[in-house]
Amino acid sequence: MSKRIYVGNLPFRATEDQVRELFSRYGTVTNVAMITDRETGKFRGFCFVEMGDADADQAIKALNNYQMEGRALRVNEA
């Protein structure tokens, strides 16, 4: 099984590769969905990451409040 993780308060310059690299420290990332504004196409500062259940639990515990470019990430199960 896999879990979907909400990742909020990301820096607006964050990339999918950066998020994937960060979460890959805790296991295999199967998908990263960076959410953009429908009209402007600009990144909205949050995304969803999918990974295995045990890996996701570990990533949530480790990365909630993690500092990325001066911003404390909000990481929890979606």
C-alpha positions in Angstrom: 0.0 0.0 0.0 1.0 3.6 -0.4 0.1 6.8 1.4 -0.4 10.2 0.0 1.3 12.9 2.0 0.4 16.6 2.0 3.4 18.9 2.1 2.6 22.6 2.7 4.4 25.9 3.2 7.0 25.0 0.6 9.1 27.8 -0.8 7.6 29.0 -4.1 10.9 28.3 -5.8 10.8 24.6 -4.7 11.0 22.1 -7.5 9.7 18.5 -7.9 13.3 17.2 -7.9 14.0 19.0 -4.6 10.9 17.5 -3.0 11.6 14.0 -4.4 15.2 14.1 -3.2 14.1 15.2 0.3 11.5 12.5 0.7 13.7 9.8 -1.0 15.8 9.8 2.2 13.0 7.9 3.9 12.1 5.5 1.1 10.9 5.1 -2.5 8.8 8.0 -3.8 6.2 6.8 -6.3 4.8 10.2 -7.2 5.1 14.0 -6.6 2.3 16.3 -7.6 3.3 20.0 -7.4 0.1 22.1 -7.3 -0.1 25.1 -9.6 -2.6 27.9 -10.0 -5.0 27.0 -12.9 -5.0 30.5 -14.4 -1.4 31.6 -13.9 0.4 28.3 -13.8 2.5 29.4 -10.8 3.3 27.0 -8.0 1.0 27.4 -5.1 3.4 26.4 -2.3 2.2 22.9 -1.6 2.3 19.4 -3.1 1.4 15.8 -2.6 3.9 13.0 -2.3 3.1 9.3 -2.6 5.3 6.6 -1.0 4.9 3.3 0.9 3.0 3.2 4.2 6.0 2.6 6.6 8.2 5.0 4.6 5.5 7.7 4.6 5.0 7.5 8.4 8.8 7.9 8.9 8.9 10.8 6.5 6.0 12.6 8.1 7.6 12.3 11.6 11.0 13.5 10.3 10.0 16.3 8.0 7.1 18.0 9.7 8.5 21.4 10.7 11.6 20.8 8.6 13.2 24.1 7.5 13.4 24.6 3.8 14.8 28.0 2.7 13.6 29.5 6.0 10.1 28.0 5.9 8.9 25.3 8.3 7.2 22.6 6.2 3.8 21.2 7.2 3.8 17.5 6.5 0.9 15.2 7.2 -1.1 12.4 5.8 -3.5 13.7 3.1 
